[in-house]
Amino acid sequence: MLKLTNIAVSYGMISALKDVSITVGQGEIVALIGANGAGKSTTLMSISGVTDLVAGTISYRERVISGLPPHIIVSQGISQVPEGRRIFPRMTVLENLEMGAFLGNGKDLQIDLDRVFGLFPVLAERRRQLGGTLSGGEQQMLAIARALMSRPALLLLDEPSLGLAPIIVSRIFKIIEEINQQGMTVLLVEQNAKAALRLAHRGYVMETGRIVLEGRAVDLESDPAIKKAYLGE
């Protein structure tokens, strides 16, 4: 479904990504793990068209999308949940979700709302509440629900567990697993490597802008070097 081929990104004179190649098959959950500053978020921003490439290509369903503006990439079926949620704090939960559906014609809005409220019942209860007054976990749920409102085939998740209590992280990851079982393909960037690898089918390890290891998630989880560097074992 998604293929990054030798992509490179620079911020001025600083090289952020170097020769990065990643594939994501339809129906997979693929985890991208690594230390803070390794280039994981830049990778997602590149896929979404927010960050320009200096080399390489990104293809989605065998069509090159690198160079396209972000709104066109969303219309193709890719939606991103950014790091730090980035909801609209002065809009209600309902208004945030409506913003996620901005590409639609409005006819199926209620169907999509019913779907995300089914996944996140707490959002239905708080639909008239301002986004900025929600708890951190509720804001993360809202960010994911807003992304789902565009009906993506590929969901990009950037650090969904960041700053959340373990019980909330568990709930969020169960929801990710559920939407994957419903057919959603997921590329997951996560510093919580243990949780990410237990959820994912395959994984990539990134260090200083490069992919240094890839494989089945179960194999990466049992790799002694990965255990020492990322799993705290």
C-alpha positions in Angstrom: 0.0 0.0 0.0 2.8 2.4 0.9 6.4 2.5 -0.2 9.1 4.9 0.8 12.2 4.5 -1.4 15.5 6.0 -0.3 13.9 9.2 0.9 16.0 12.0 2.4 14.9 15.2 4.2 17.0 18.1 5.4 16.2 21.1 7.6 18.6 23.7 6.2 22.1 22.2 6.6 20.9 19.5 9.0 20.1 16.1 7.5 17.0 14.7 9.2 16.4 11.5 7.1 19.0 9.7 5.1 18.2 6.9 2.5 15.0 5.7 4.3 13.1 2.9 2.7 9.9 1.5 4.3 7.0 -0.6 3.0 3.5 -1.0 4.5 1.2 -3.7 3.2 -2.5 -3.4 3.1 -4.1 -4.5 6.4 -0.8 -4.3 8.3 0.1 -2.5 11.5 3.7 -1.4 11.0 5.6 0.1 13.9 8.4 2.7 13.5 10.4 2.8 16.8 13.5 4.7 17.9 14.7 7.3 20.3 13.5 10.9 20.5 14.9 12.9 17.6 15.6 9.8 15.4 13.4 11.1 12.5 10.2 9.2 13.1 7.9 12.2 13.0 9.7 13.7 10.1 9.0 10.4 8.2 5.3 10.8 8.8 5.3 14.4 7.9 7.0 13.5 4.7 4.3 11.0 3.8 1.6 13.6 4.6 3.3 16.1 2.3 4.0 18.6 5.1 7.8 18.1 4.8 9.5 18.2 1.3 11.9 15.5 0.2 15.4 16.3 -1.1 15.7 12.8 -2.5 13.7 9.6 -3.0 10.1 8.9 -3.7 6.9 8.0 -1.7 4.3 5.9 -3.5 0.8 5.0 -2.3 -1.0 2.3 -4.1 1.6 2.3 -6.7 1.2 6.1 -7.5 3.9 8.6 -6.6 2.5 11.0 -4.0 5.7 12.8 -3.0 5.4 16.4 -4.0 1.6 16.5 -3.7 0.1 19.0 -1.2 -1.3 17.6 2.1 -5.0 18.1 1.3 -4.6 16.1 -1.9 -2.8 13.3 0.0 -5.7 13.2 2.5 -8.1 13.0 -0.4 -6.2 9.9 -1.6 -6.9 8.1 1.6 -4.1 8.9 4.0 -4.8 10.6 7.3 -2.4 11.5 10.1 -2.9 11.8 13.9 -0.1 14.3 14.8 2.1 14.1 17.8 0.7 16.1 20.7 -2.9 15.7 19.5 -3.3 19.2 18.0 -7.0 19.3 18.3 -8.8 22.6 18.0 -9.2 23.5 21.7 -11.8 26.3 21.3 -14.0 24.1 19.1 -16.4 21.6 20.5 -15.8 17.8 20.1 -18.5 17.8 17.4 -16.9 20.7 15.5 -13.5 19.0 15.7 -15.0 15.9 14.1 -16.7 18.0 11.4 -13.3 19.5 10.6 -12.0 16.0 10.0 -14.8 15.4 7.5 -14.1 18.6 5.5 -13.4 16.6 2.2 -16.8 15.0 2.3 -20.0 16.2 0.8 -21.9 16.1 4.1 -24.3 13.3 3.1 -22.6 10.7 5.1 -21.6 12.9 8.1 -24.0 11.2 10.5 -22.9 7.7 9.5 -19.2 8.7 10.1 -20.1 10.3 13.5 -22.0 7.2 14.5 -19.0 5.1 13.7 -16.5 7.2 15.7 -18.9 7.5 18.6 -19.2 3.8 18.6 -15.4 3.5 18.9 -15.2 6.3 21.4 -18.4 6.5 23.5 -16.9 9.2 25.8 -16.8 11.6 22.8 -20.5 11.1 22.2 -21.1 12.1 25.8 -18.9 15.2 25.4 -19.9 16.2 21.9 -20.8 19.8 23.0 -17.8 20.2 25.2 -14.8 22.3 24.1 -11.9 20.2 23.0 -9.5 22.0 25.2 -11.4 21.0 28.4 -11.0 17.2 27.7 -8.5 15.1 29.5 -5.3 14.1 27.7 -6.6 10.6 27.0 -9.9 12.1 25.7 -8.0 14.5 23.5 -6.0 11.6 22.0 -9.3 9.8 21.3 -10.6 12.9 19.6 -7.5 13.3 17.5 -7.8 9.7 16.3 -11.6 10.1 15.7 -11.1 13.3 13.8 -8.6 11.5 11.5 -11.1 8.7 10.9 -13.7 11.2 9.8 -12.0 11.5 6.4 -12.4 7.8 5.8 -8.7 7.0 5.4 -7.4 3.6 4.1 -4.1 4.3 5.8 -3.8 5.9 9.2 -0.5 7.5 10.4 -0.3 7.6 14.2 2.4 9.8 15.8 3.2 8.9 19.4 -0.4 8.1 20.5 0.7 7.1 24.0 2.6 10.3 24.7 1.9 11.7 28.2 -0.9 9.3 28.9 -1.4 7.0 31.9 -0.8 3.3 31.3 -4.5 2.4 31.6 -5.4 5.0 28.9 -2.5 3.8 26.7 -3.9 0.3 26.9 -7.4 1.5 25.9 -6.0 3.5 23.0 -3.9 0.6 21.7 -7.0 -1.7 21.9 -8.9 0.8 19.7 -6.0 0.8 17.2 -6.2 -3.0 17.1 -9.9 -2.9 16.6 -9.9 -0.5 13.7 -7.1 -2.5 12.1 -9.3 -5.6 12.4 -12.0 -3.6 10.6 -9.6 -3.2 7.7 -7.6 -0.1 8.5 -3.9 -0.1 7.6 -1.7 1.6 10.2 1.8 3.1 10.3 2.5 3.7 14.0 5.4 5.9 15.3 5.9 5.2 19.0 8.5 5.6 21.7 6.8 2.9 23.8 8.5 0.2 21.8 7.2 -2.7 23.8 3.6 -1.7 23.3 4.1 -0.9 19.7 5.8 -4.2 18.8 3.2 -6.2 20.7 0.5 -4.5 18.6 2.3 -4.5 15.2 2.8 -7.1 12.5 6.2 -5.7 11.4 8.6 -3.1 12.6 11.4 -0.8 11.7 14.0 0.7 14.0 15.3 4.2 13.2 18.5 5.8 14.5 19.7 9.3 13.6 17.6 9.5 10.4 18.3 6.0 9.1 16.6 2.6 9.3 19.0 0.3 11.1 16.8 -2.8 11.5 13.6 -4.2 10.2 11.6 -7.4 10.6 8.6 -9.1 12.1 7.5 -7.4 15.3 7.8 -10.6 17.3 11.4 -11.0 16.1 12.4 -7.4 17.0 10.8 -7.8 20.4 13.0 -10.8 21.2 16.2 -9.2 19.7 18.7 -8.7 22.6 19.9 -5.4 21.2 16.4 -4.1 20.9 15.6 -5.3 24.4 18.6 -3.4 25.8 18.2 -0.2 23.8 14.4 0.2 23.7 12.5 -2.2 25.9 14.4 -1.6 29.1 15.4 -5.2 29.5 
